[in-house]
Amino acid sequence: ELEVANPRDAIKAGIALLTEDRQKTGLILDHSVAWNTSLVHLSSTPGPLVNEGEEKRLVGHYVDALGIRTPSIEQIARNLSGGNQQKVVLAKWLCTDARLIIFDEPTRGIDVGAKQEIHELMVELARQGKYILMISSDMPELIAMCDRVLVMRQGQLVCEIGREQVCEESILVASIGGTL
């Protein structure tokens, strides 16, 4: 059991949240890829000074590792495609070495190619031992990506559907109050 009173507590506990609306709550659009990527990491480092060389190395590592298409780490986040913006948000949280990553509508508003890349990144993170919690209203995405689906209605958990039973029908039945 974990008590989380604020975002700082969640970060210290190894929890990251990629919010549903990356442009309003995931990024600061008028700042650079570097600034957005290192924002949370820098807030948790001791001391008032920033090691710019280390920051550039860290950001460069995640730009390469996640395949963020940007001409430079100084590129303004607003000028990136939706998929690349989402990768910058992910990079920001990977810098914190989070163990649980909550993806809230991870592929909303991005093209099919970027969607596939985000899915591949999520699978790779799970292979690395990270815990992935995906919140999605995209039923095909849930069916393709999830080991199990938890259905909630009015803030309450109403059903857990195992991998073998995950299909559109079982999710719909559970979401309207039926039994499987």
C-alpha positions in Angstrom: 0.0 0.0 0.0 1.3 3.4 -0.9 0.1 6.8 0.2 0.6 9.5 -2.4 -0.3 13.0 -1.3 1.1 14.9 -4.3 3.1 14.5 -7.5 6.4 14.7 -5.8 5.5 11.6 -3.6 4.4 9.7 -6.7 7.7 10.5 -8.5 9.7 9.4 -5.4 7.7 6.2 -5.3 8.7 5.5 -9.0 5.3 6.3 -10.6 5.0 8.3 -13.8 1.9 9.6 -15.6 1.7 10.3 -19.3 -1.4 12.4 -19.3 -4.3 12.2 -21.7 -3.6 15.6 -23.2 0.1 15.8 -23.9 -0.2 19.4 -25.1 -2.0 20.9 -22.1 -0.6 18.8 -19.3 2.3 16.7 -20.6 4.5 19.3 -22.2 5.4 23.0 -22.0 5.0 23.6 -25.7 7.0 26.8 -25.9 10.1 25.2 -24.4 12.7 22.9 -26.0 12.8 19.1 -26.3 15.8 19.3 -23.9 13.9 21.4 -21.3 10.8 19.3 -21.4 12.7 16.0 -21.2 14.9 17.0 -18.3 12.2 19.0 -16.3 11.2 16.3 -13.8 14.7 14.8 -13.5 16.2 18.2 -12.7 13.6 18.9 -10.1 14.8 15.8 -8.2 18.5 16.4 -8.4 20.2 17.9 -5.4 21.8 21.3 -5.4 21.0 24.5 -7.2 23.4 24.0 -10.2 22.6 22.2 -13.5 25.3 20.2 -15.2 24.5 21.2 -18.8 26.8 18.5 -20.3 25.1 15.8 -18.3 21.7 17.2 -19.2 22.5 17.2 -22.9 23.9 13.6 -22.7 20.8 12.4 -20.9 18.4 14.1 -23.3 20.4 12.9 -26.3 20.3 9.3 -25.0 16.5 9.4 -24.8 16.0 11.1 -28.1 18.1 8.3 -29.7 16.6 5.5 -27.7 13.0 6.5 -28.4 13.6 7.6 -32.0 12.3 11.1 -31.4 12.5 12.9 -34.8 13.8 16.4 -34.1 16.5 18.5 -35.8 18.0 19.3 -32.4 17.3 18.9 -28.7 16.8 22.7 -28.7 13.7 22.3 -31.0 10.6 23.8 -29.5 8.2 21.0 -28.5 5.2 22.7 -30.3 7.0 22.2 -33.6 7.1 18.4 -33.3 4.5 16.0 -34.6 2.0 14.5 -32.1 3.8 11.2 -32.0 7.2 12.9 -31.3 5.6 15.1 -28.7 4.3 11.9 -27.0 7.8 10.4 -27.1 9.2 13.6 -25.4 6.7 13.1 -22.6 7.7 9.5 -22.3 11.4 10.5 -22.3 10.7 13.0 -19.4 9.4 10.2 -17.3 12.0 7.6 -18.2 14.6 10.1 -16.9 13.1 9.6 -13.5 13.7 5.8 -13.7 10.0 5.2 -12.9 8.9 1.6 -12.2 5.2 2.1 -12.9 4.2 4.1 -16.0 0.6 5.1 -16.4 -0.3 5.7 -20.1 -3.6 7.7 -20.2 -4.9 7.5 -23.8 -1.3 7.0 -25.1 -2.1 7.1 -28.8 -4.9 9.6 -29.0 -4.4 12.1 -31.8 -1.3 10.5 -33.4 -0.9 8.9 -36.8 -0.8 5.1 -37.4 3.0 4.9 -37.7 3.6 6.8 -34.4 0.9 4.7 -32.8 2.8 1.5 -33.7 6.0 3.1 -32.4 4.4 4.0 -29.0 3.0 0.4 -28.7 6.5 -1.0 -29.4 8.0 1.3 -26.8 5.4 0.1 -24.2 6.2 -3.5 -25.0 9.9 -2.9 -24.6 9.4 -1.1 -21.3 7.4 -4.1 -20.0 10.3 -6.4 -21.2 12.7 -4.3 -19.2 10.6 -4.9 -16.0 8.6 -1.7 -16.0 4.9 -2.0 -15.0 2.6 -0.5 -17.6 -0.9 0.7 -16.8 -2.8 1.8 -19.9 -6.0 3.7 -19.8 -7.7 3.7 -23.2 -11.1 4.1 -24.8 -9.7 2.5 -28.0 -11.0 -1.0 -27.7 -8.8 -2.6 -30.5 -5.8 -1.0 -28.7 -6.8 -2.6 -25.4 -7.3 -6.0 -27.0 -4.0 -5.9 -28.8 -1.9 -4.5 -26.0 -3.2 -5.8 -22.6 -2.4 -8.9 -20.6 -5.6 -8.2 -18.7 -8.3 -5.5 -18.8 -9.9 -4.0 -15.7 -13.3 -2.5 -16.4 -14.4 0.4 -14.2 -17.8 2.1 -14.0 -18.6 5.1 -11.9 -15.2 5.0 -10.2 -15.6 1.3 -9.2 -13.8 -1.8 -10.5 -16.5 -4.0 -11.9 -14.6 -6.7 -13.7 -11.2 -8.1 -14.5 -10.9 -9.9 -17.8 -7.9 -12.2 -18.4 -5.8 -12.3 -21.6 -7.7 -15.4 -22.9 -11.1 -13.7 -22.5 -10.2 -10.2 -23.7 -12.4 -9.3 -26.7 -14.7 -6.5 -27.7 -17.8 -8.4 -26.5 -16.4 -9.2 -23.0 -15.3 -5.6 -22.5 -18.7 -4.2 -23.6 -20.7 -6.7 -21.5 -18.6 -5.8 -18.4 -18.8 -2.0 -19.1 -22.7 -2.0 -19.2 -23.1 -4.2 -16.1 -23.5 -7.6 -17.6 -21.7 -10.7 -16.4 -19.2 -12.8 -18.3 
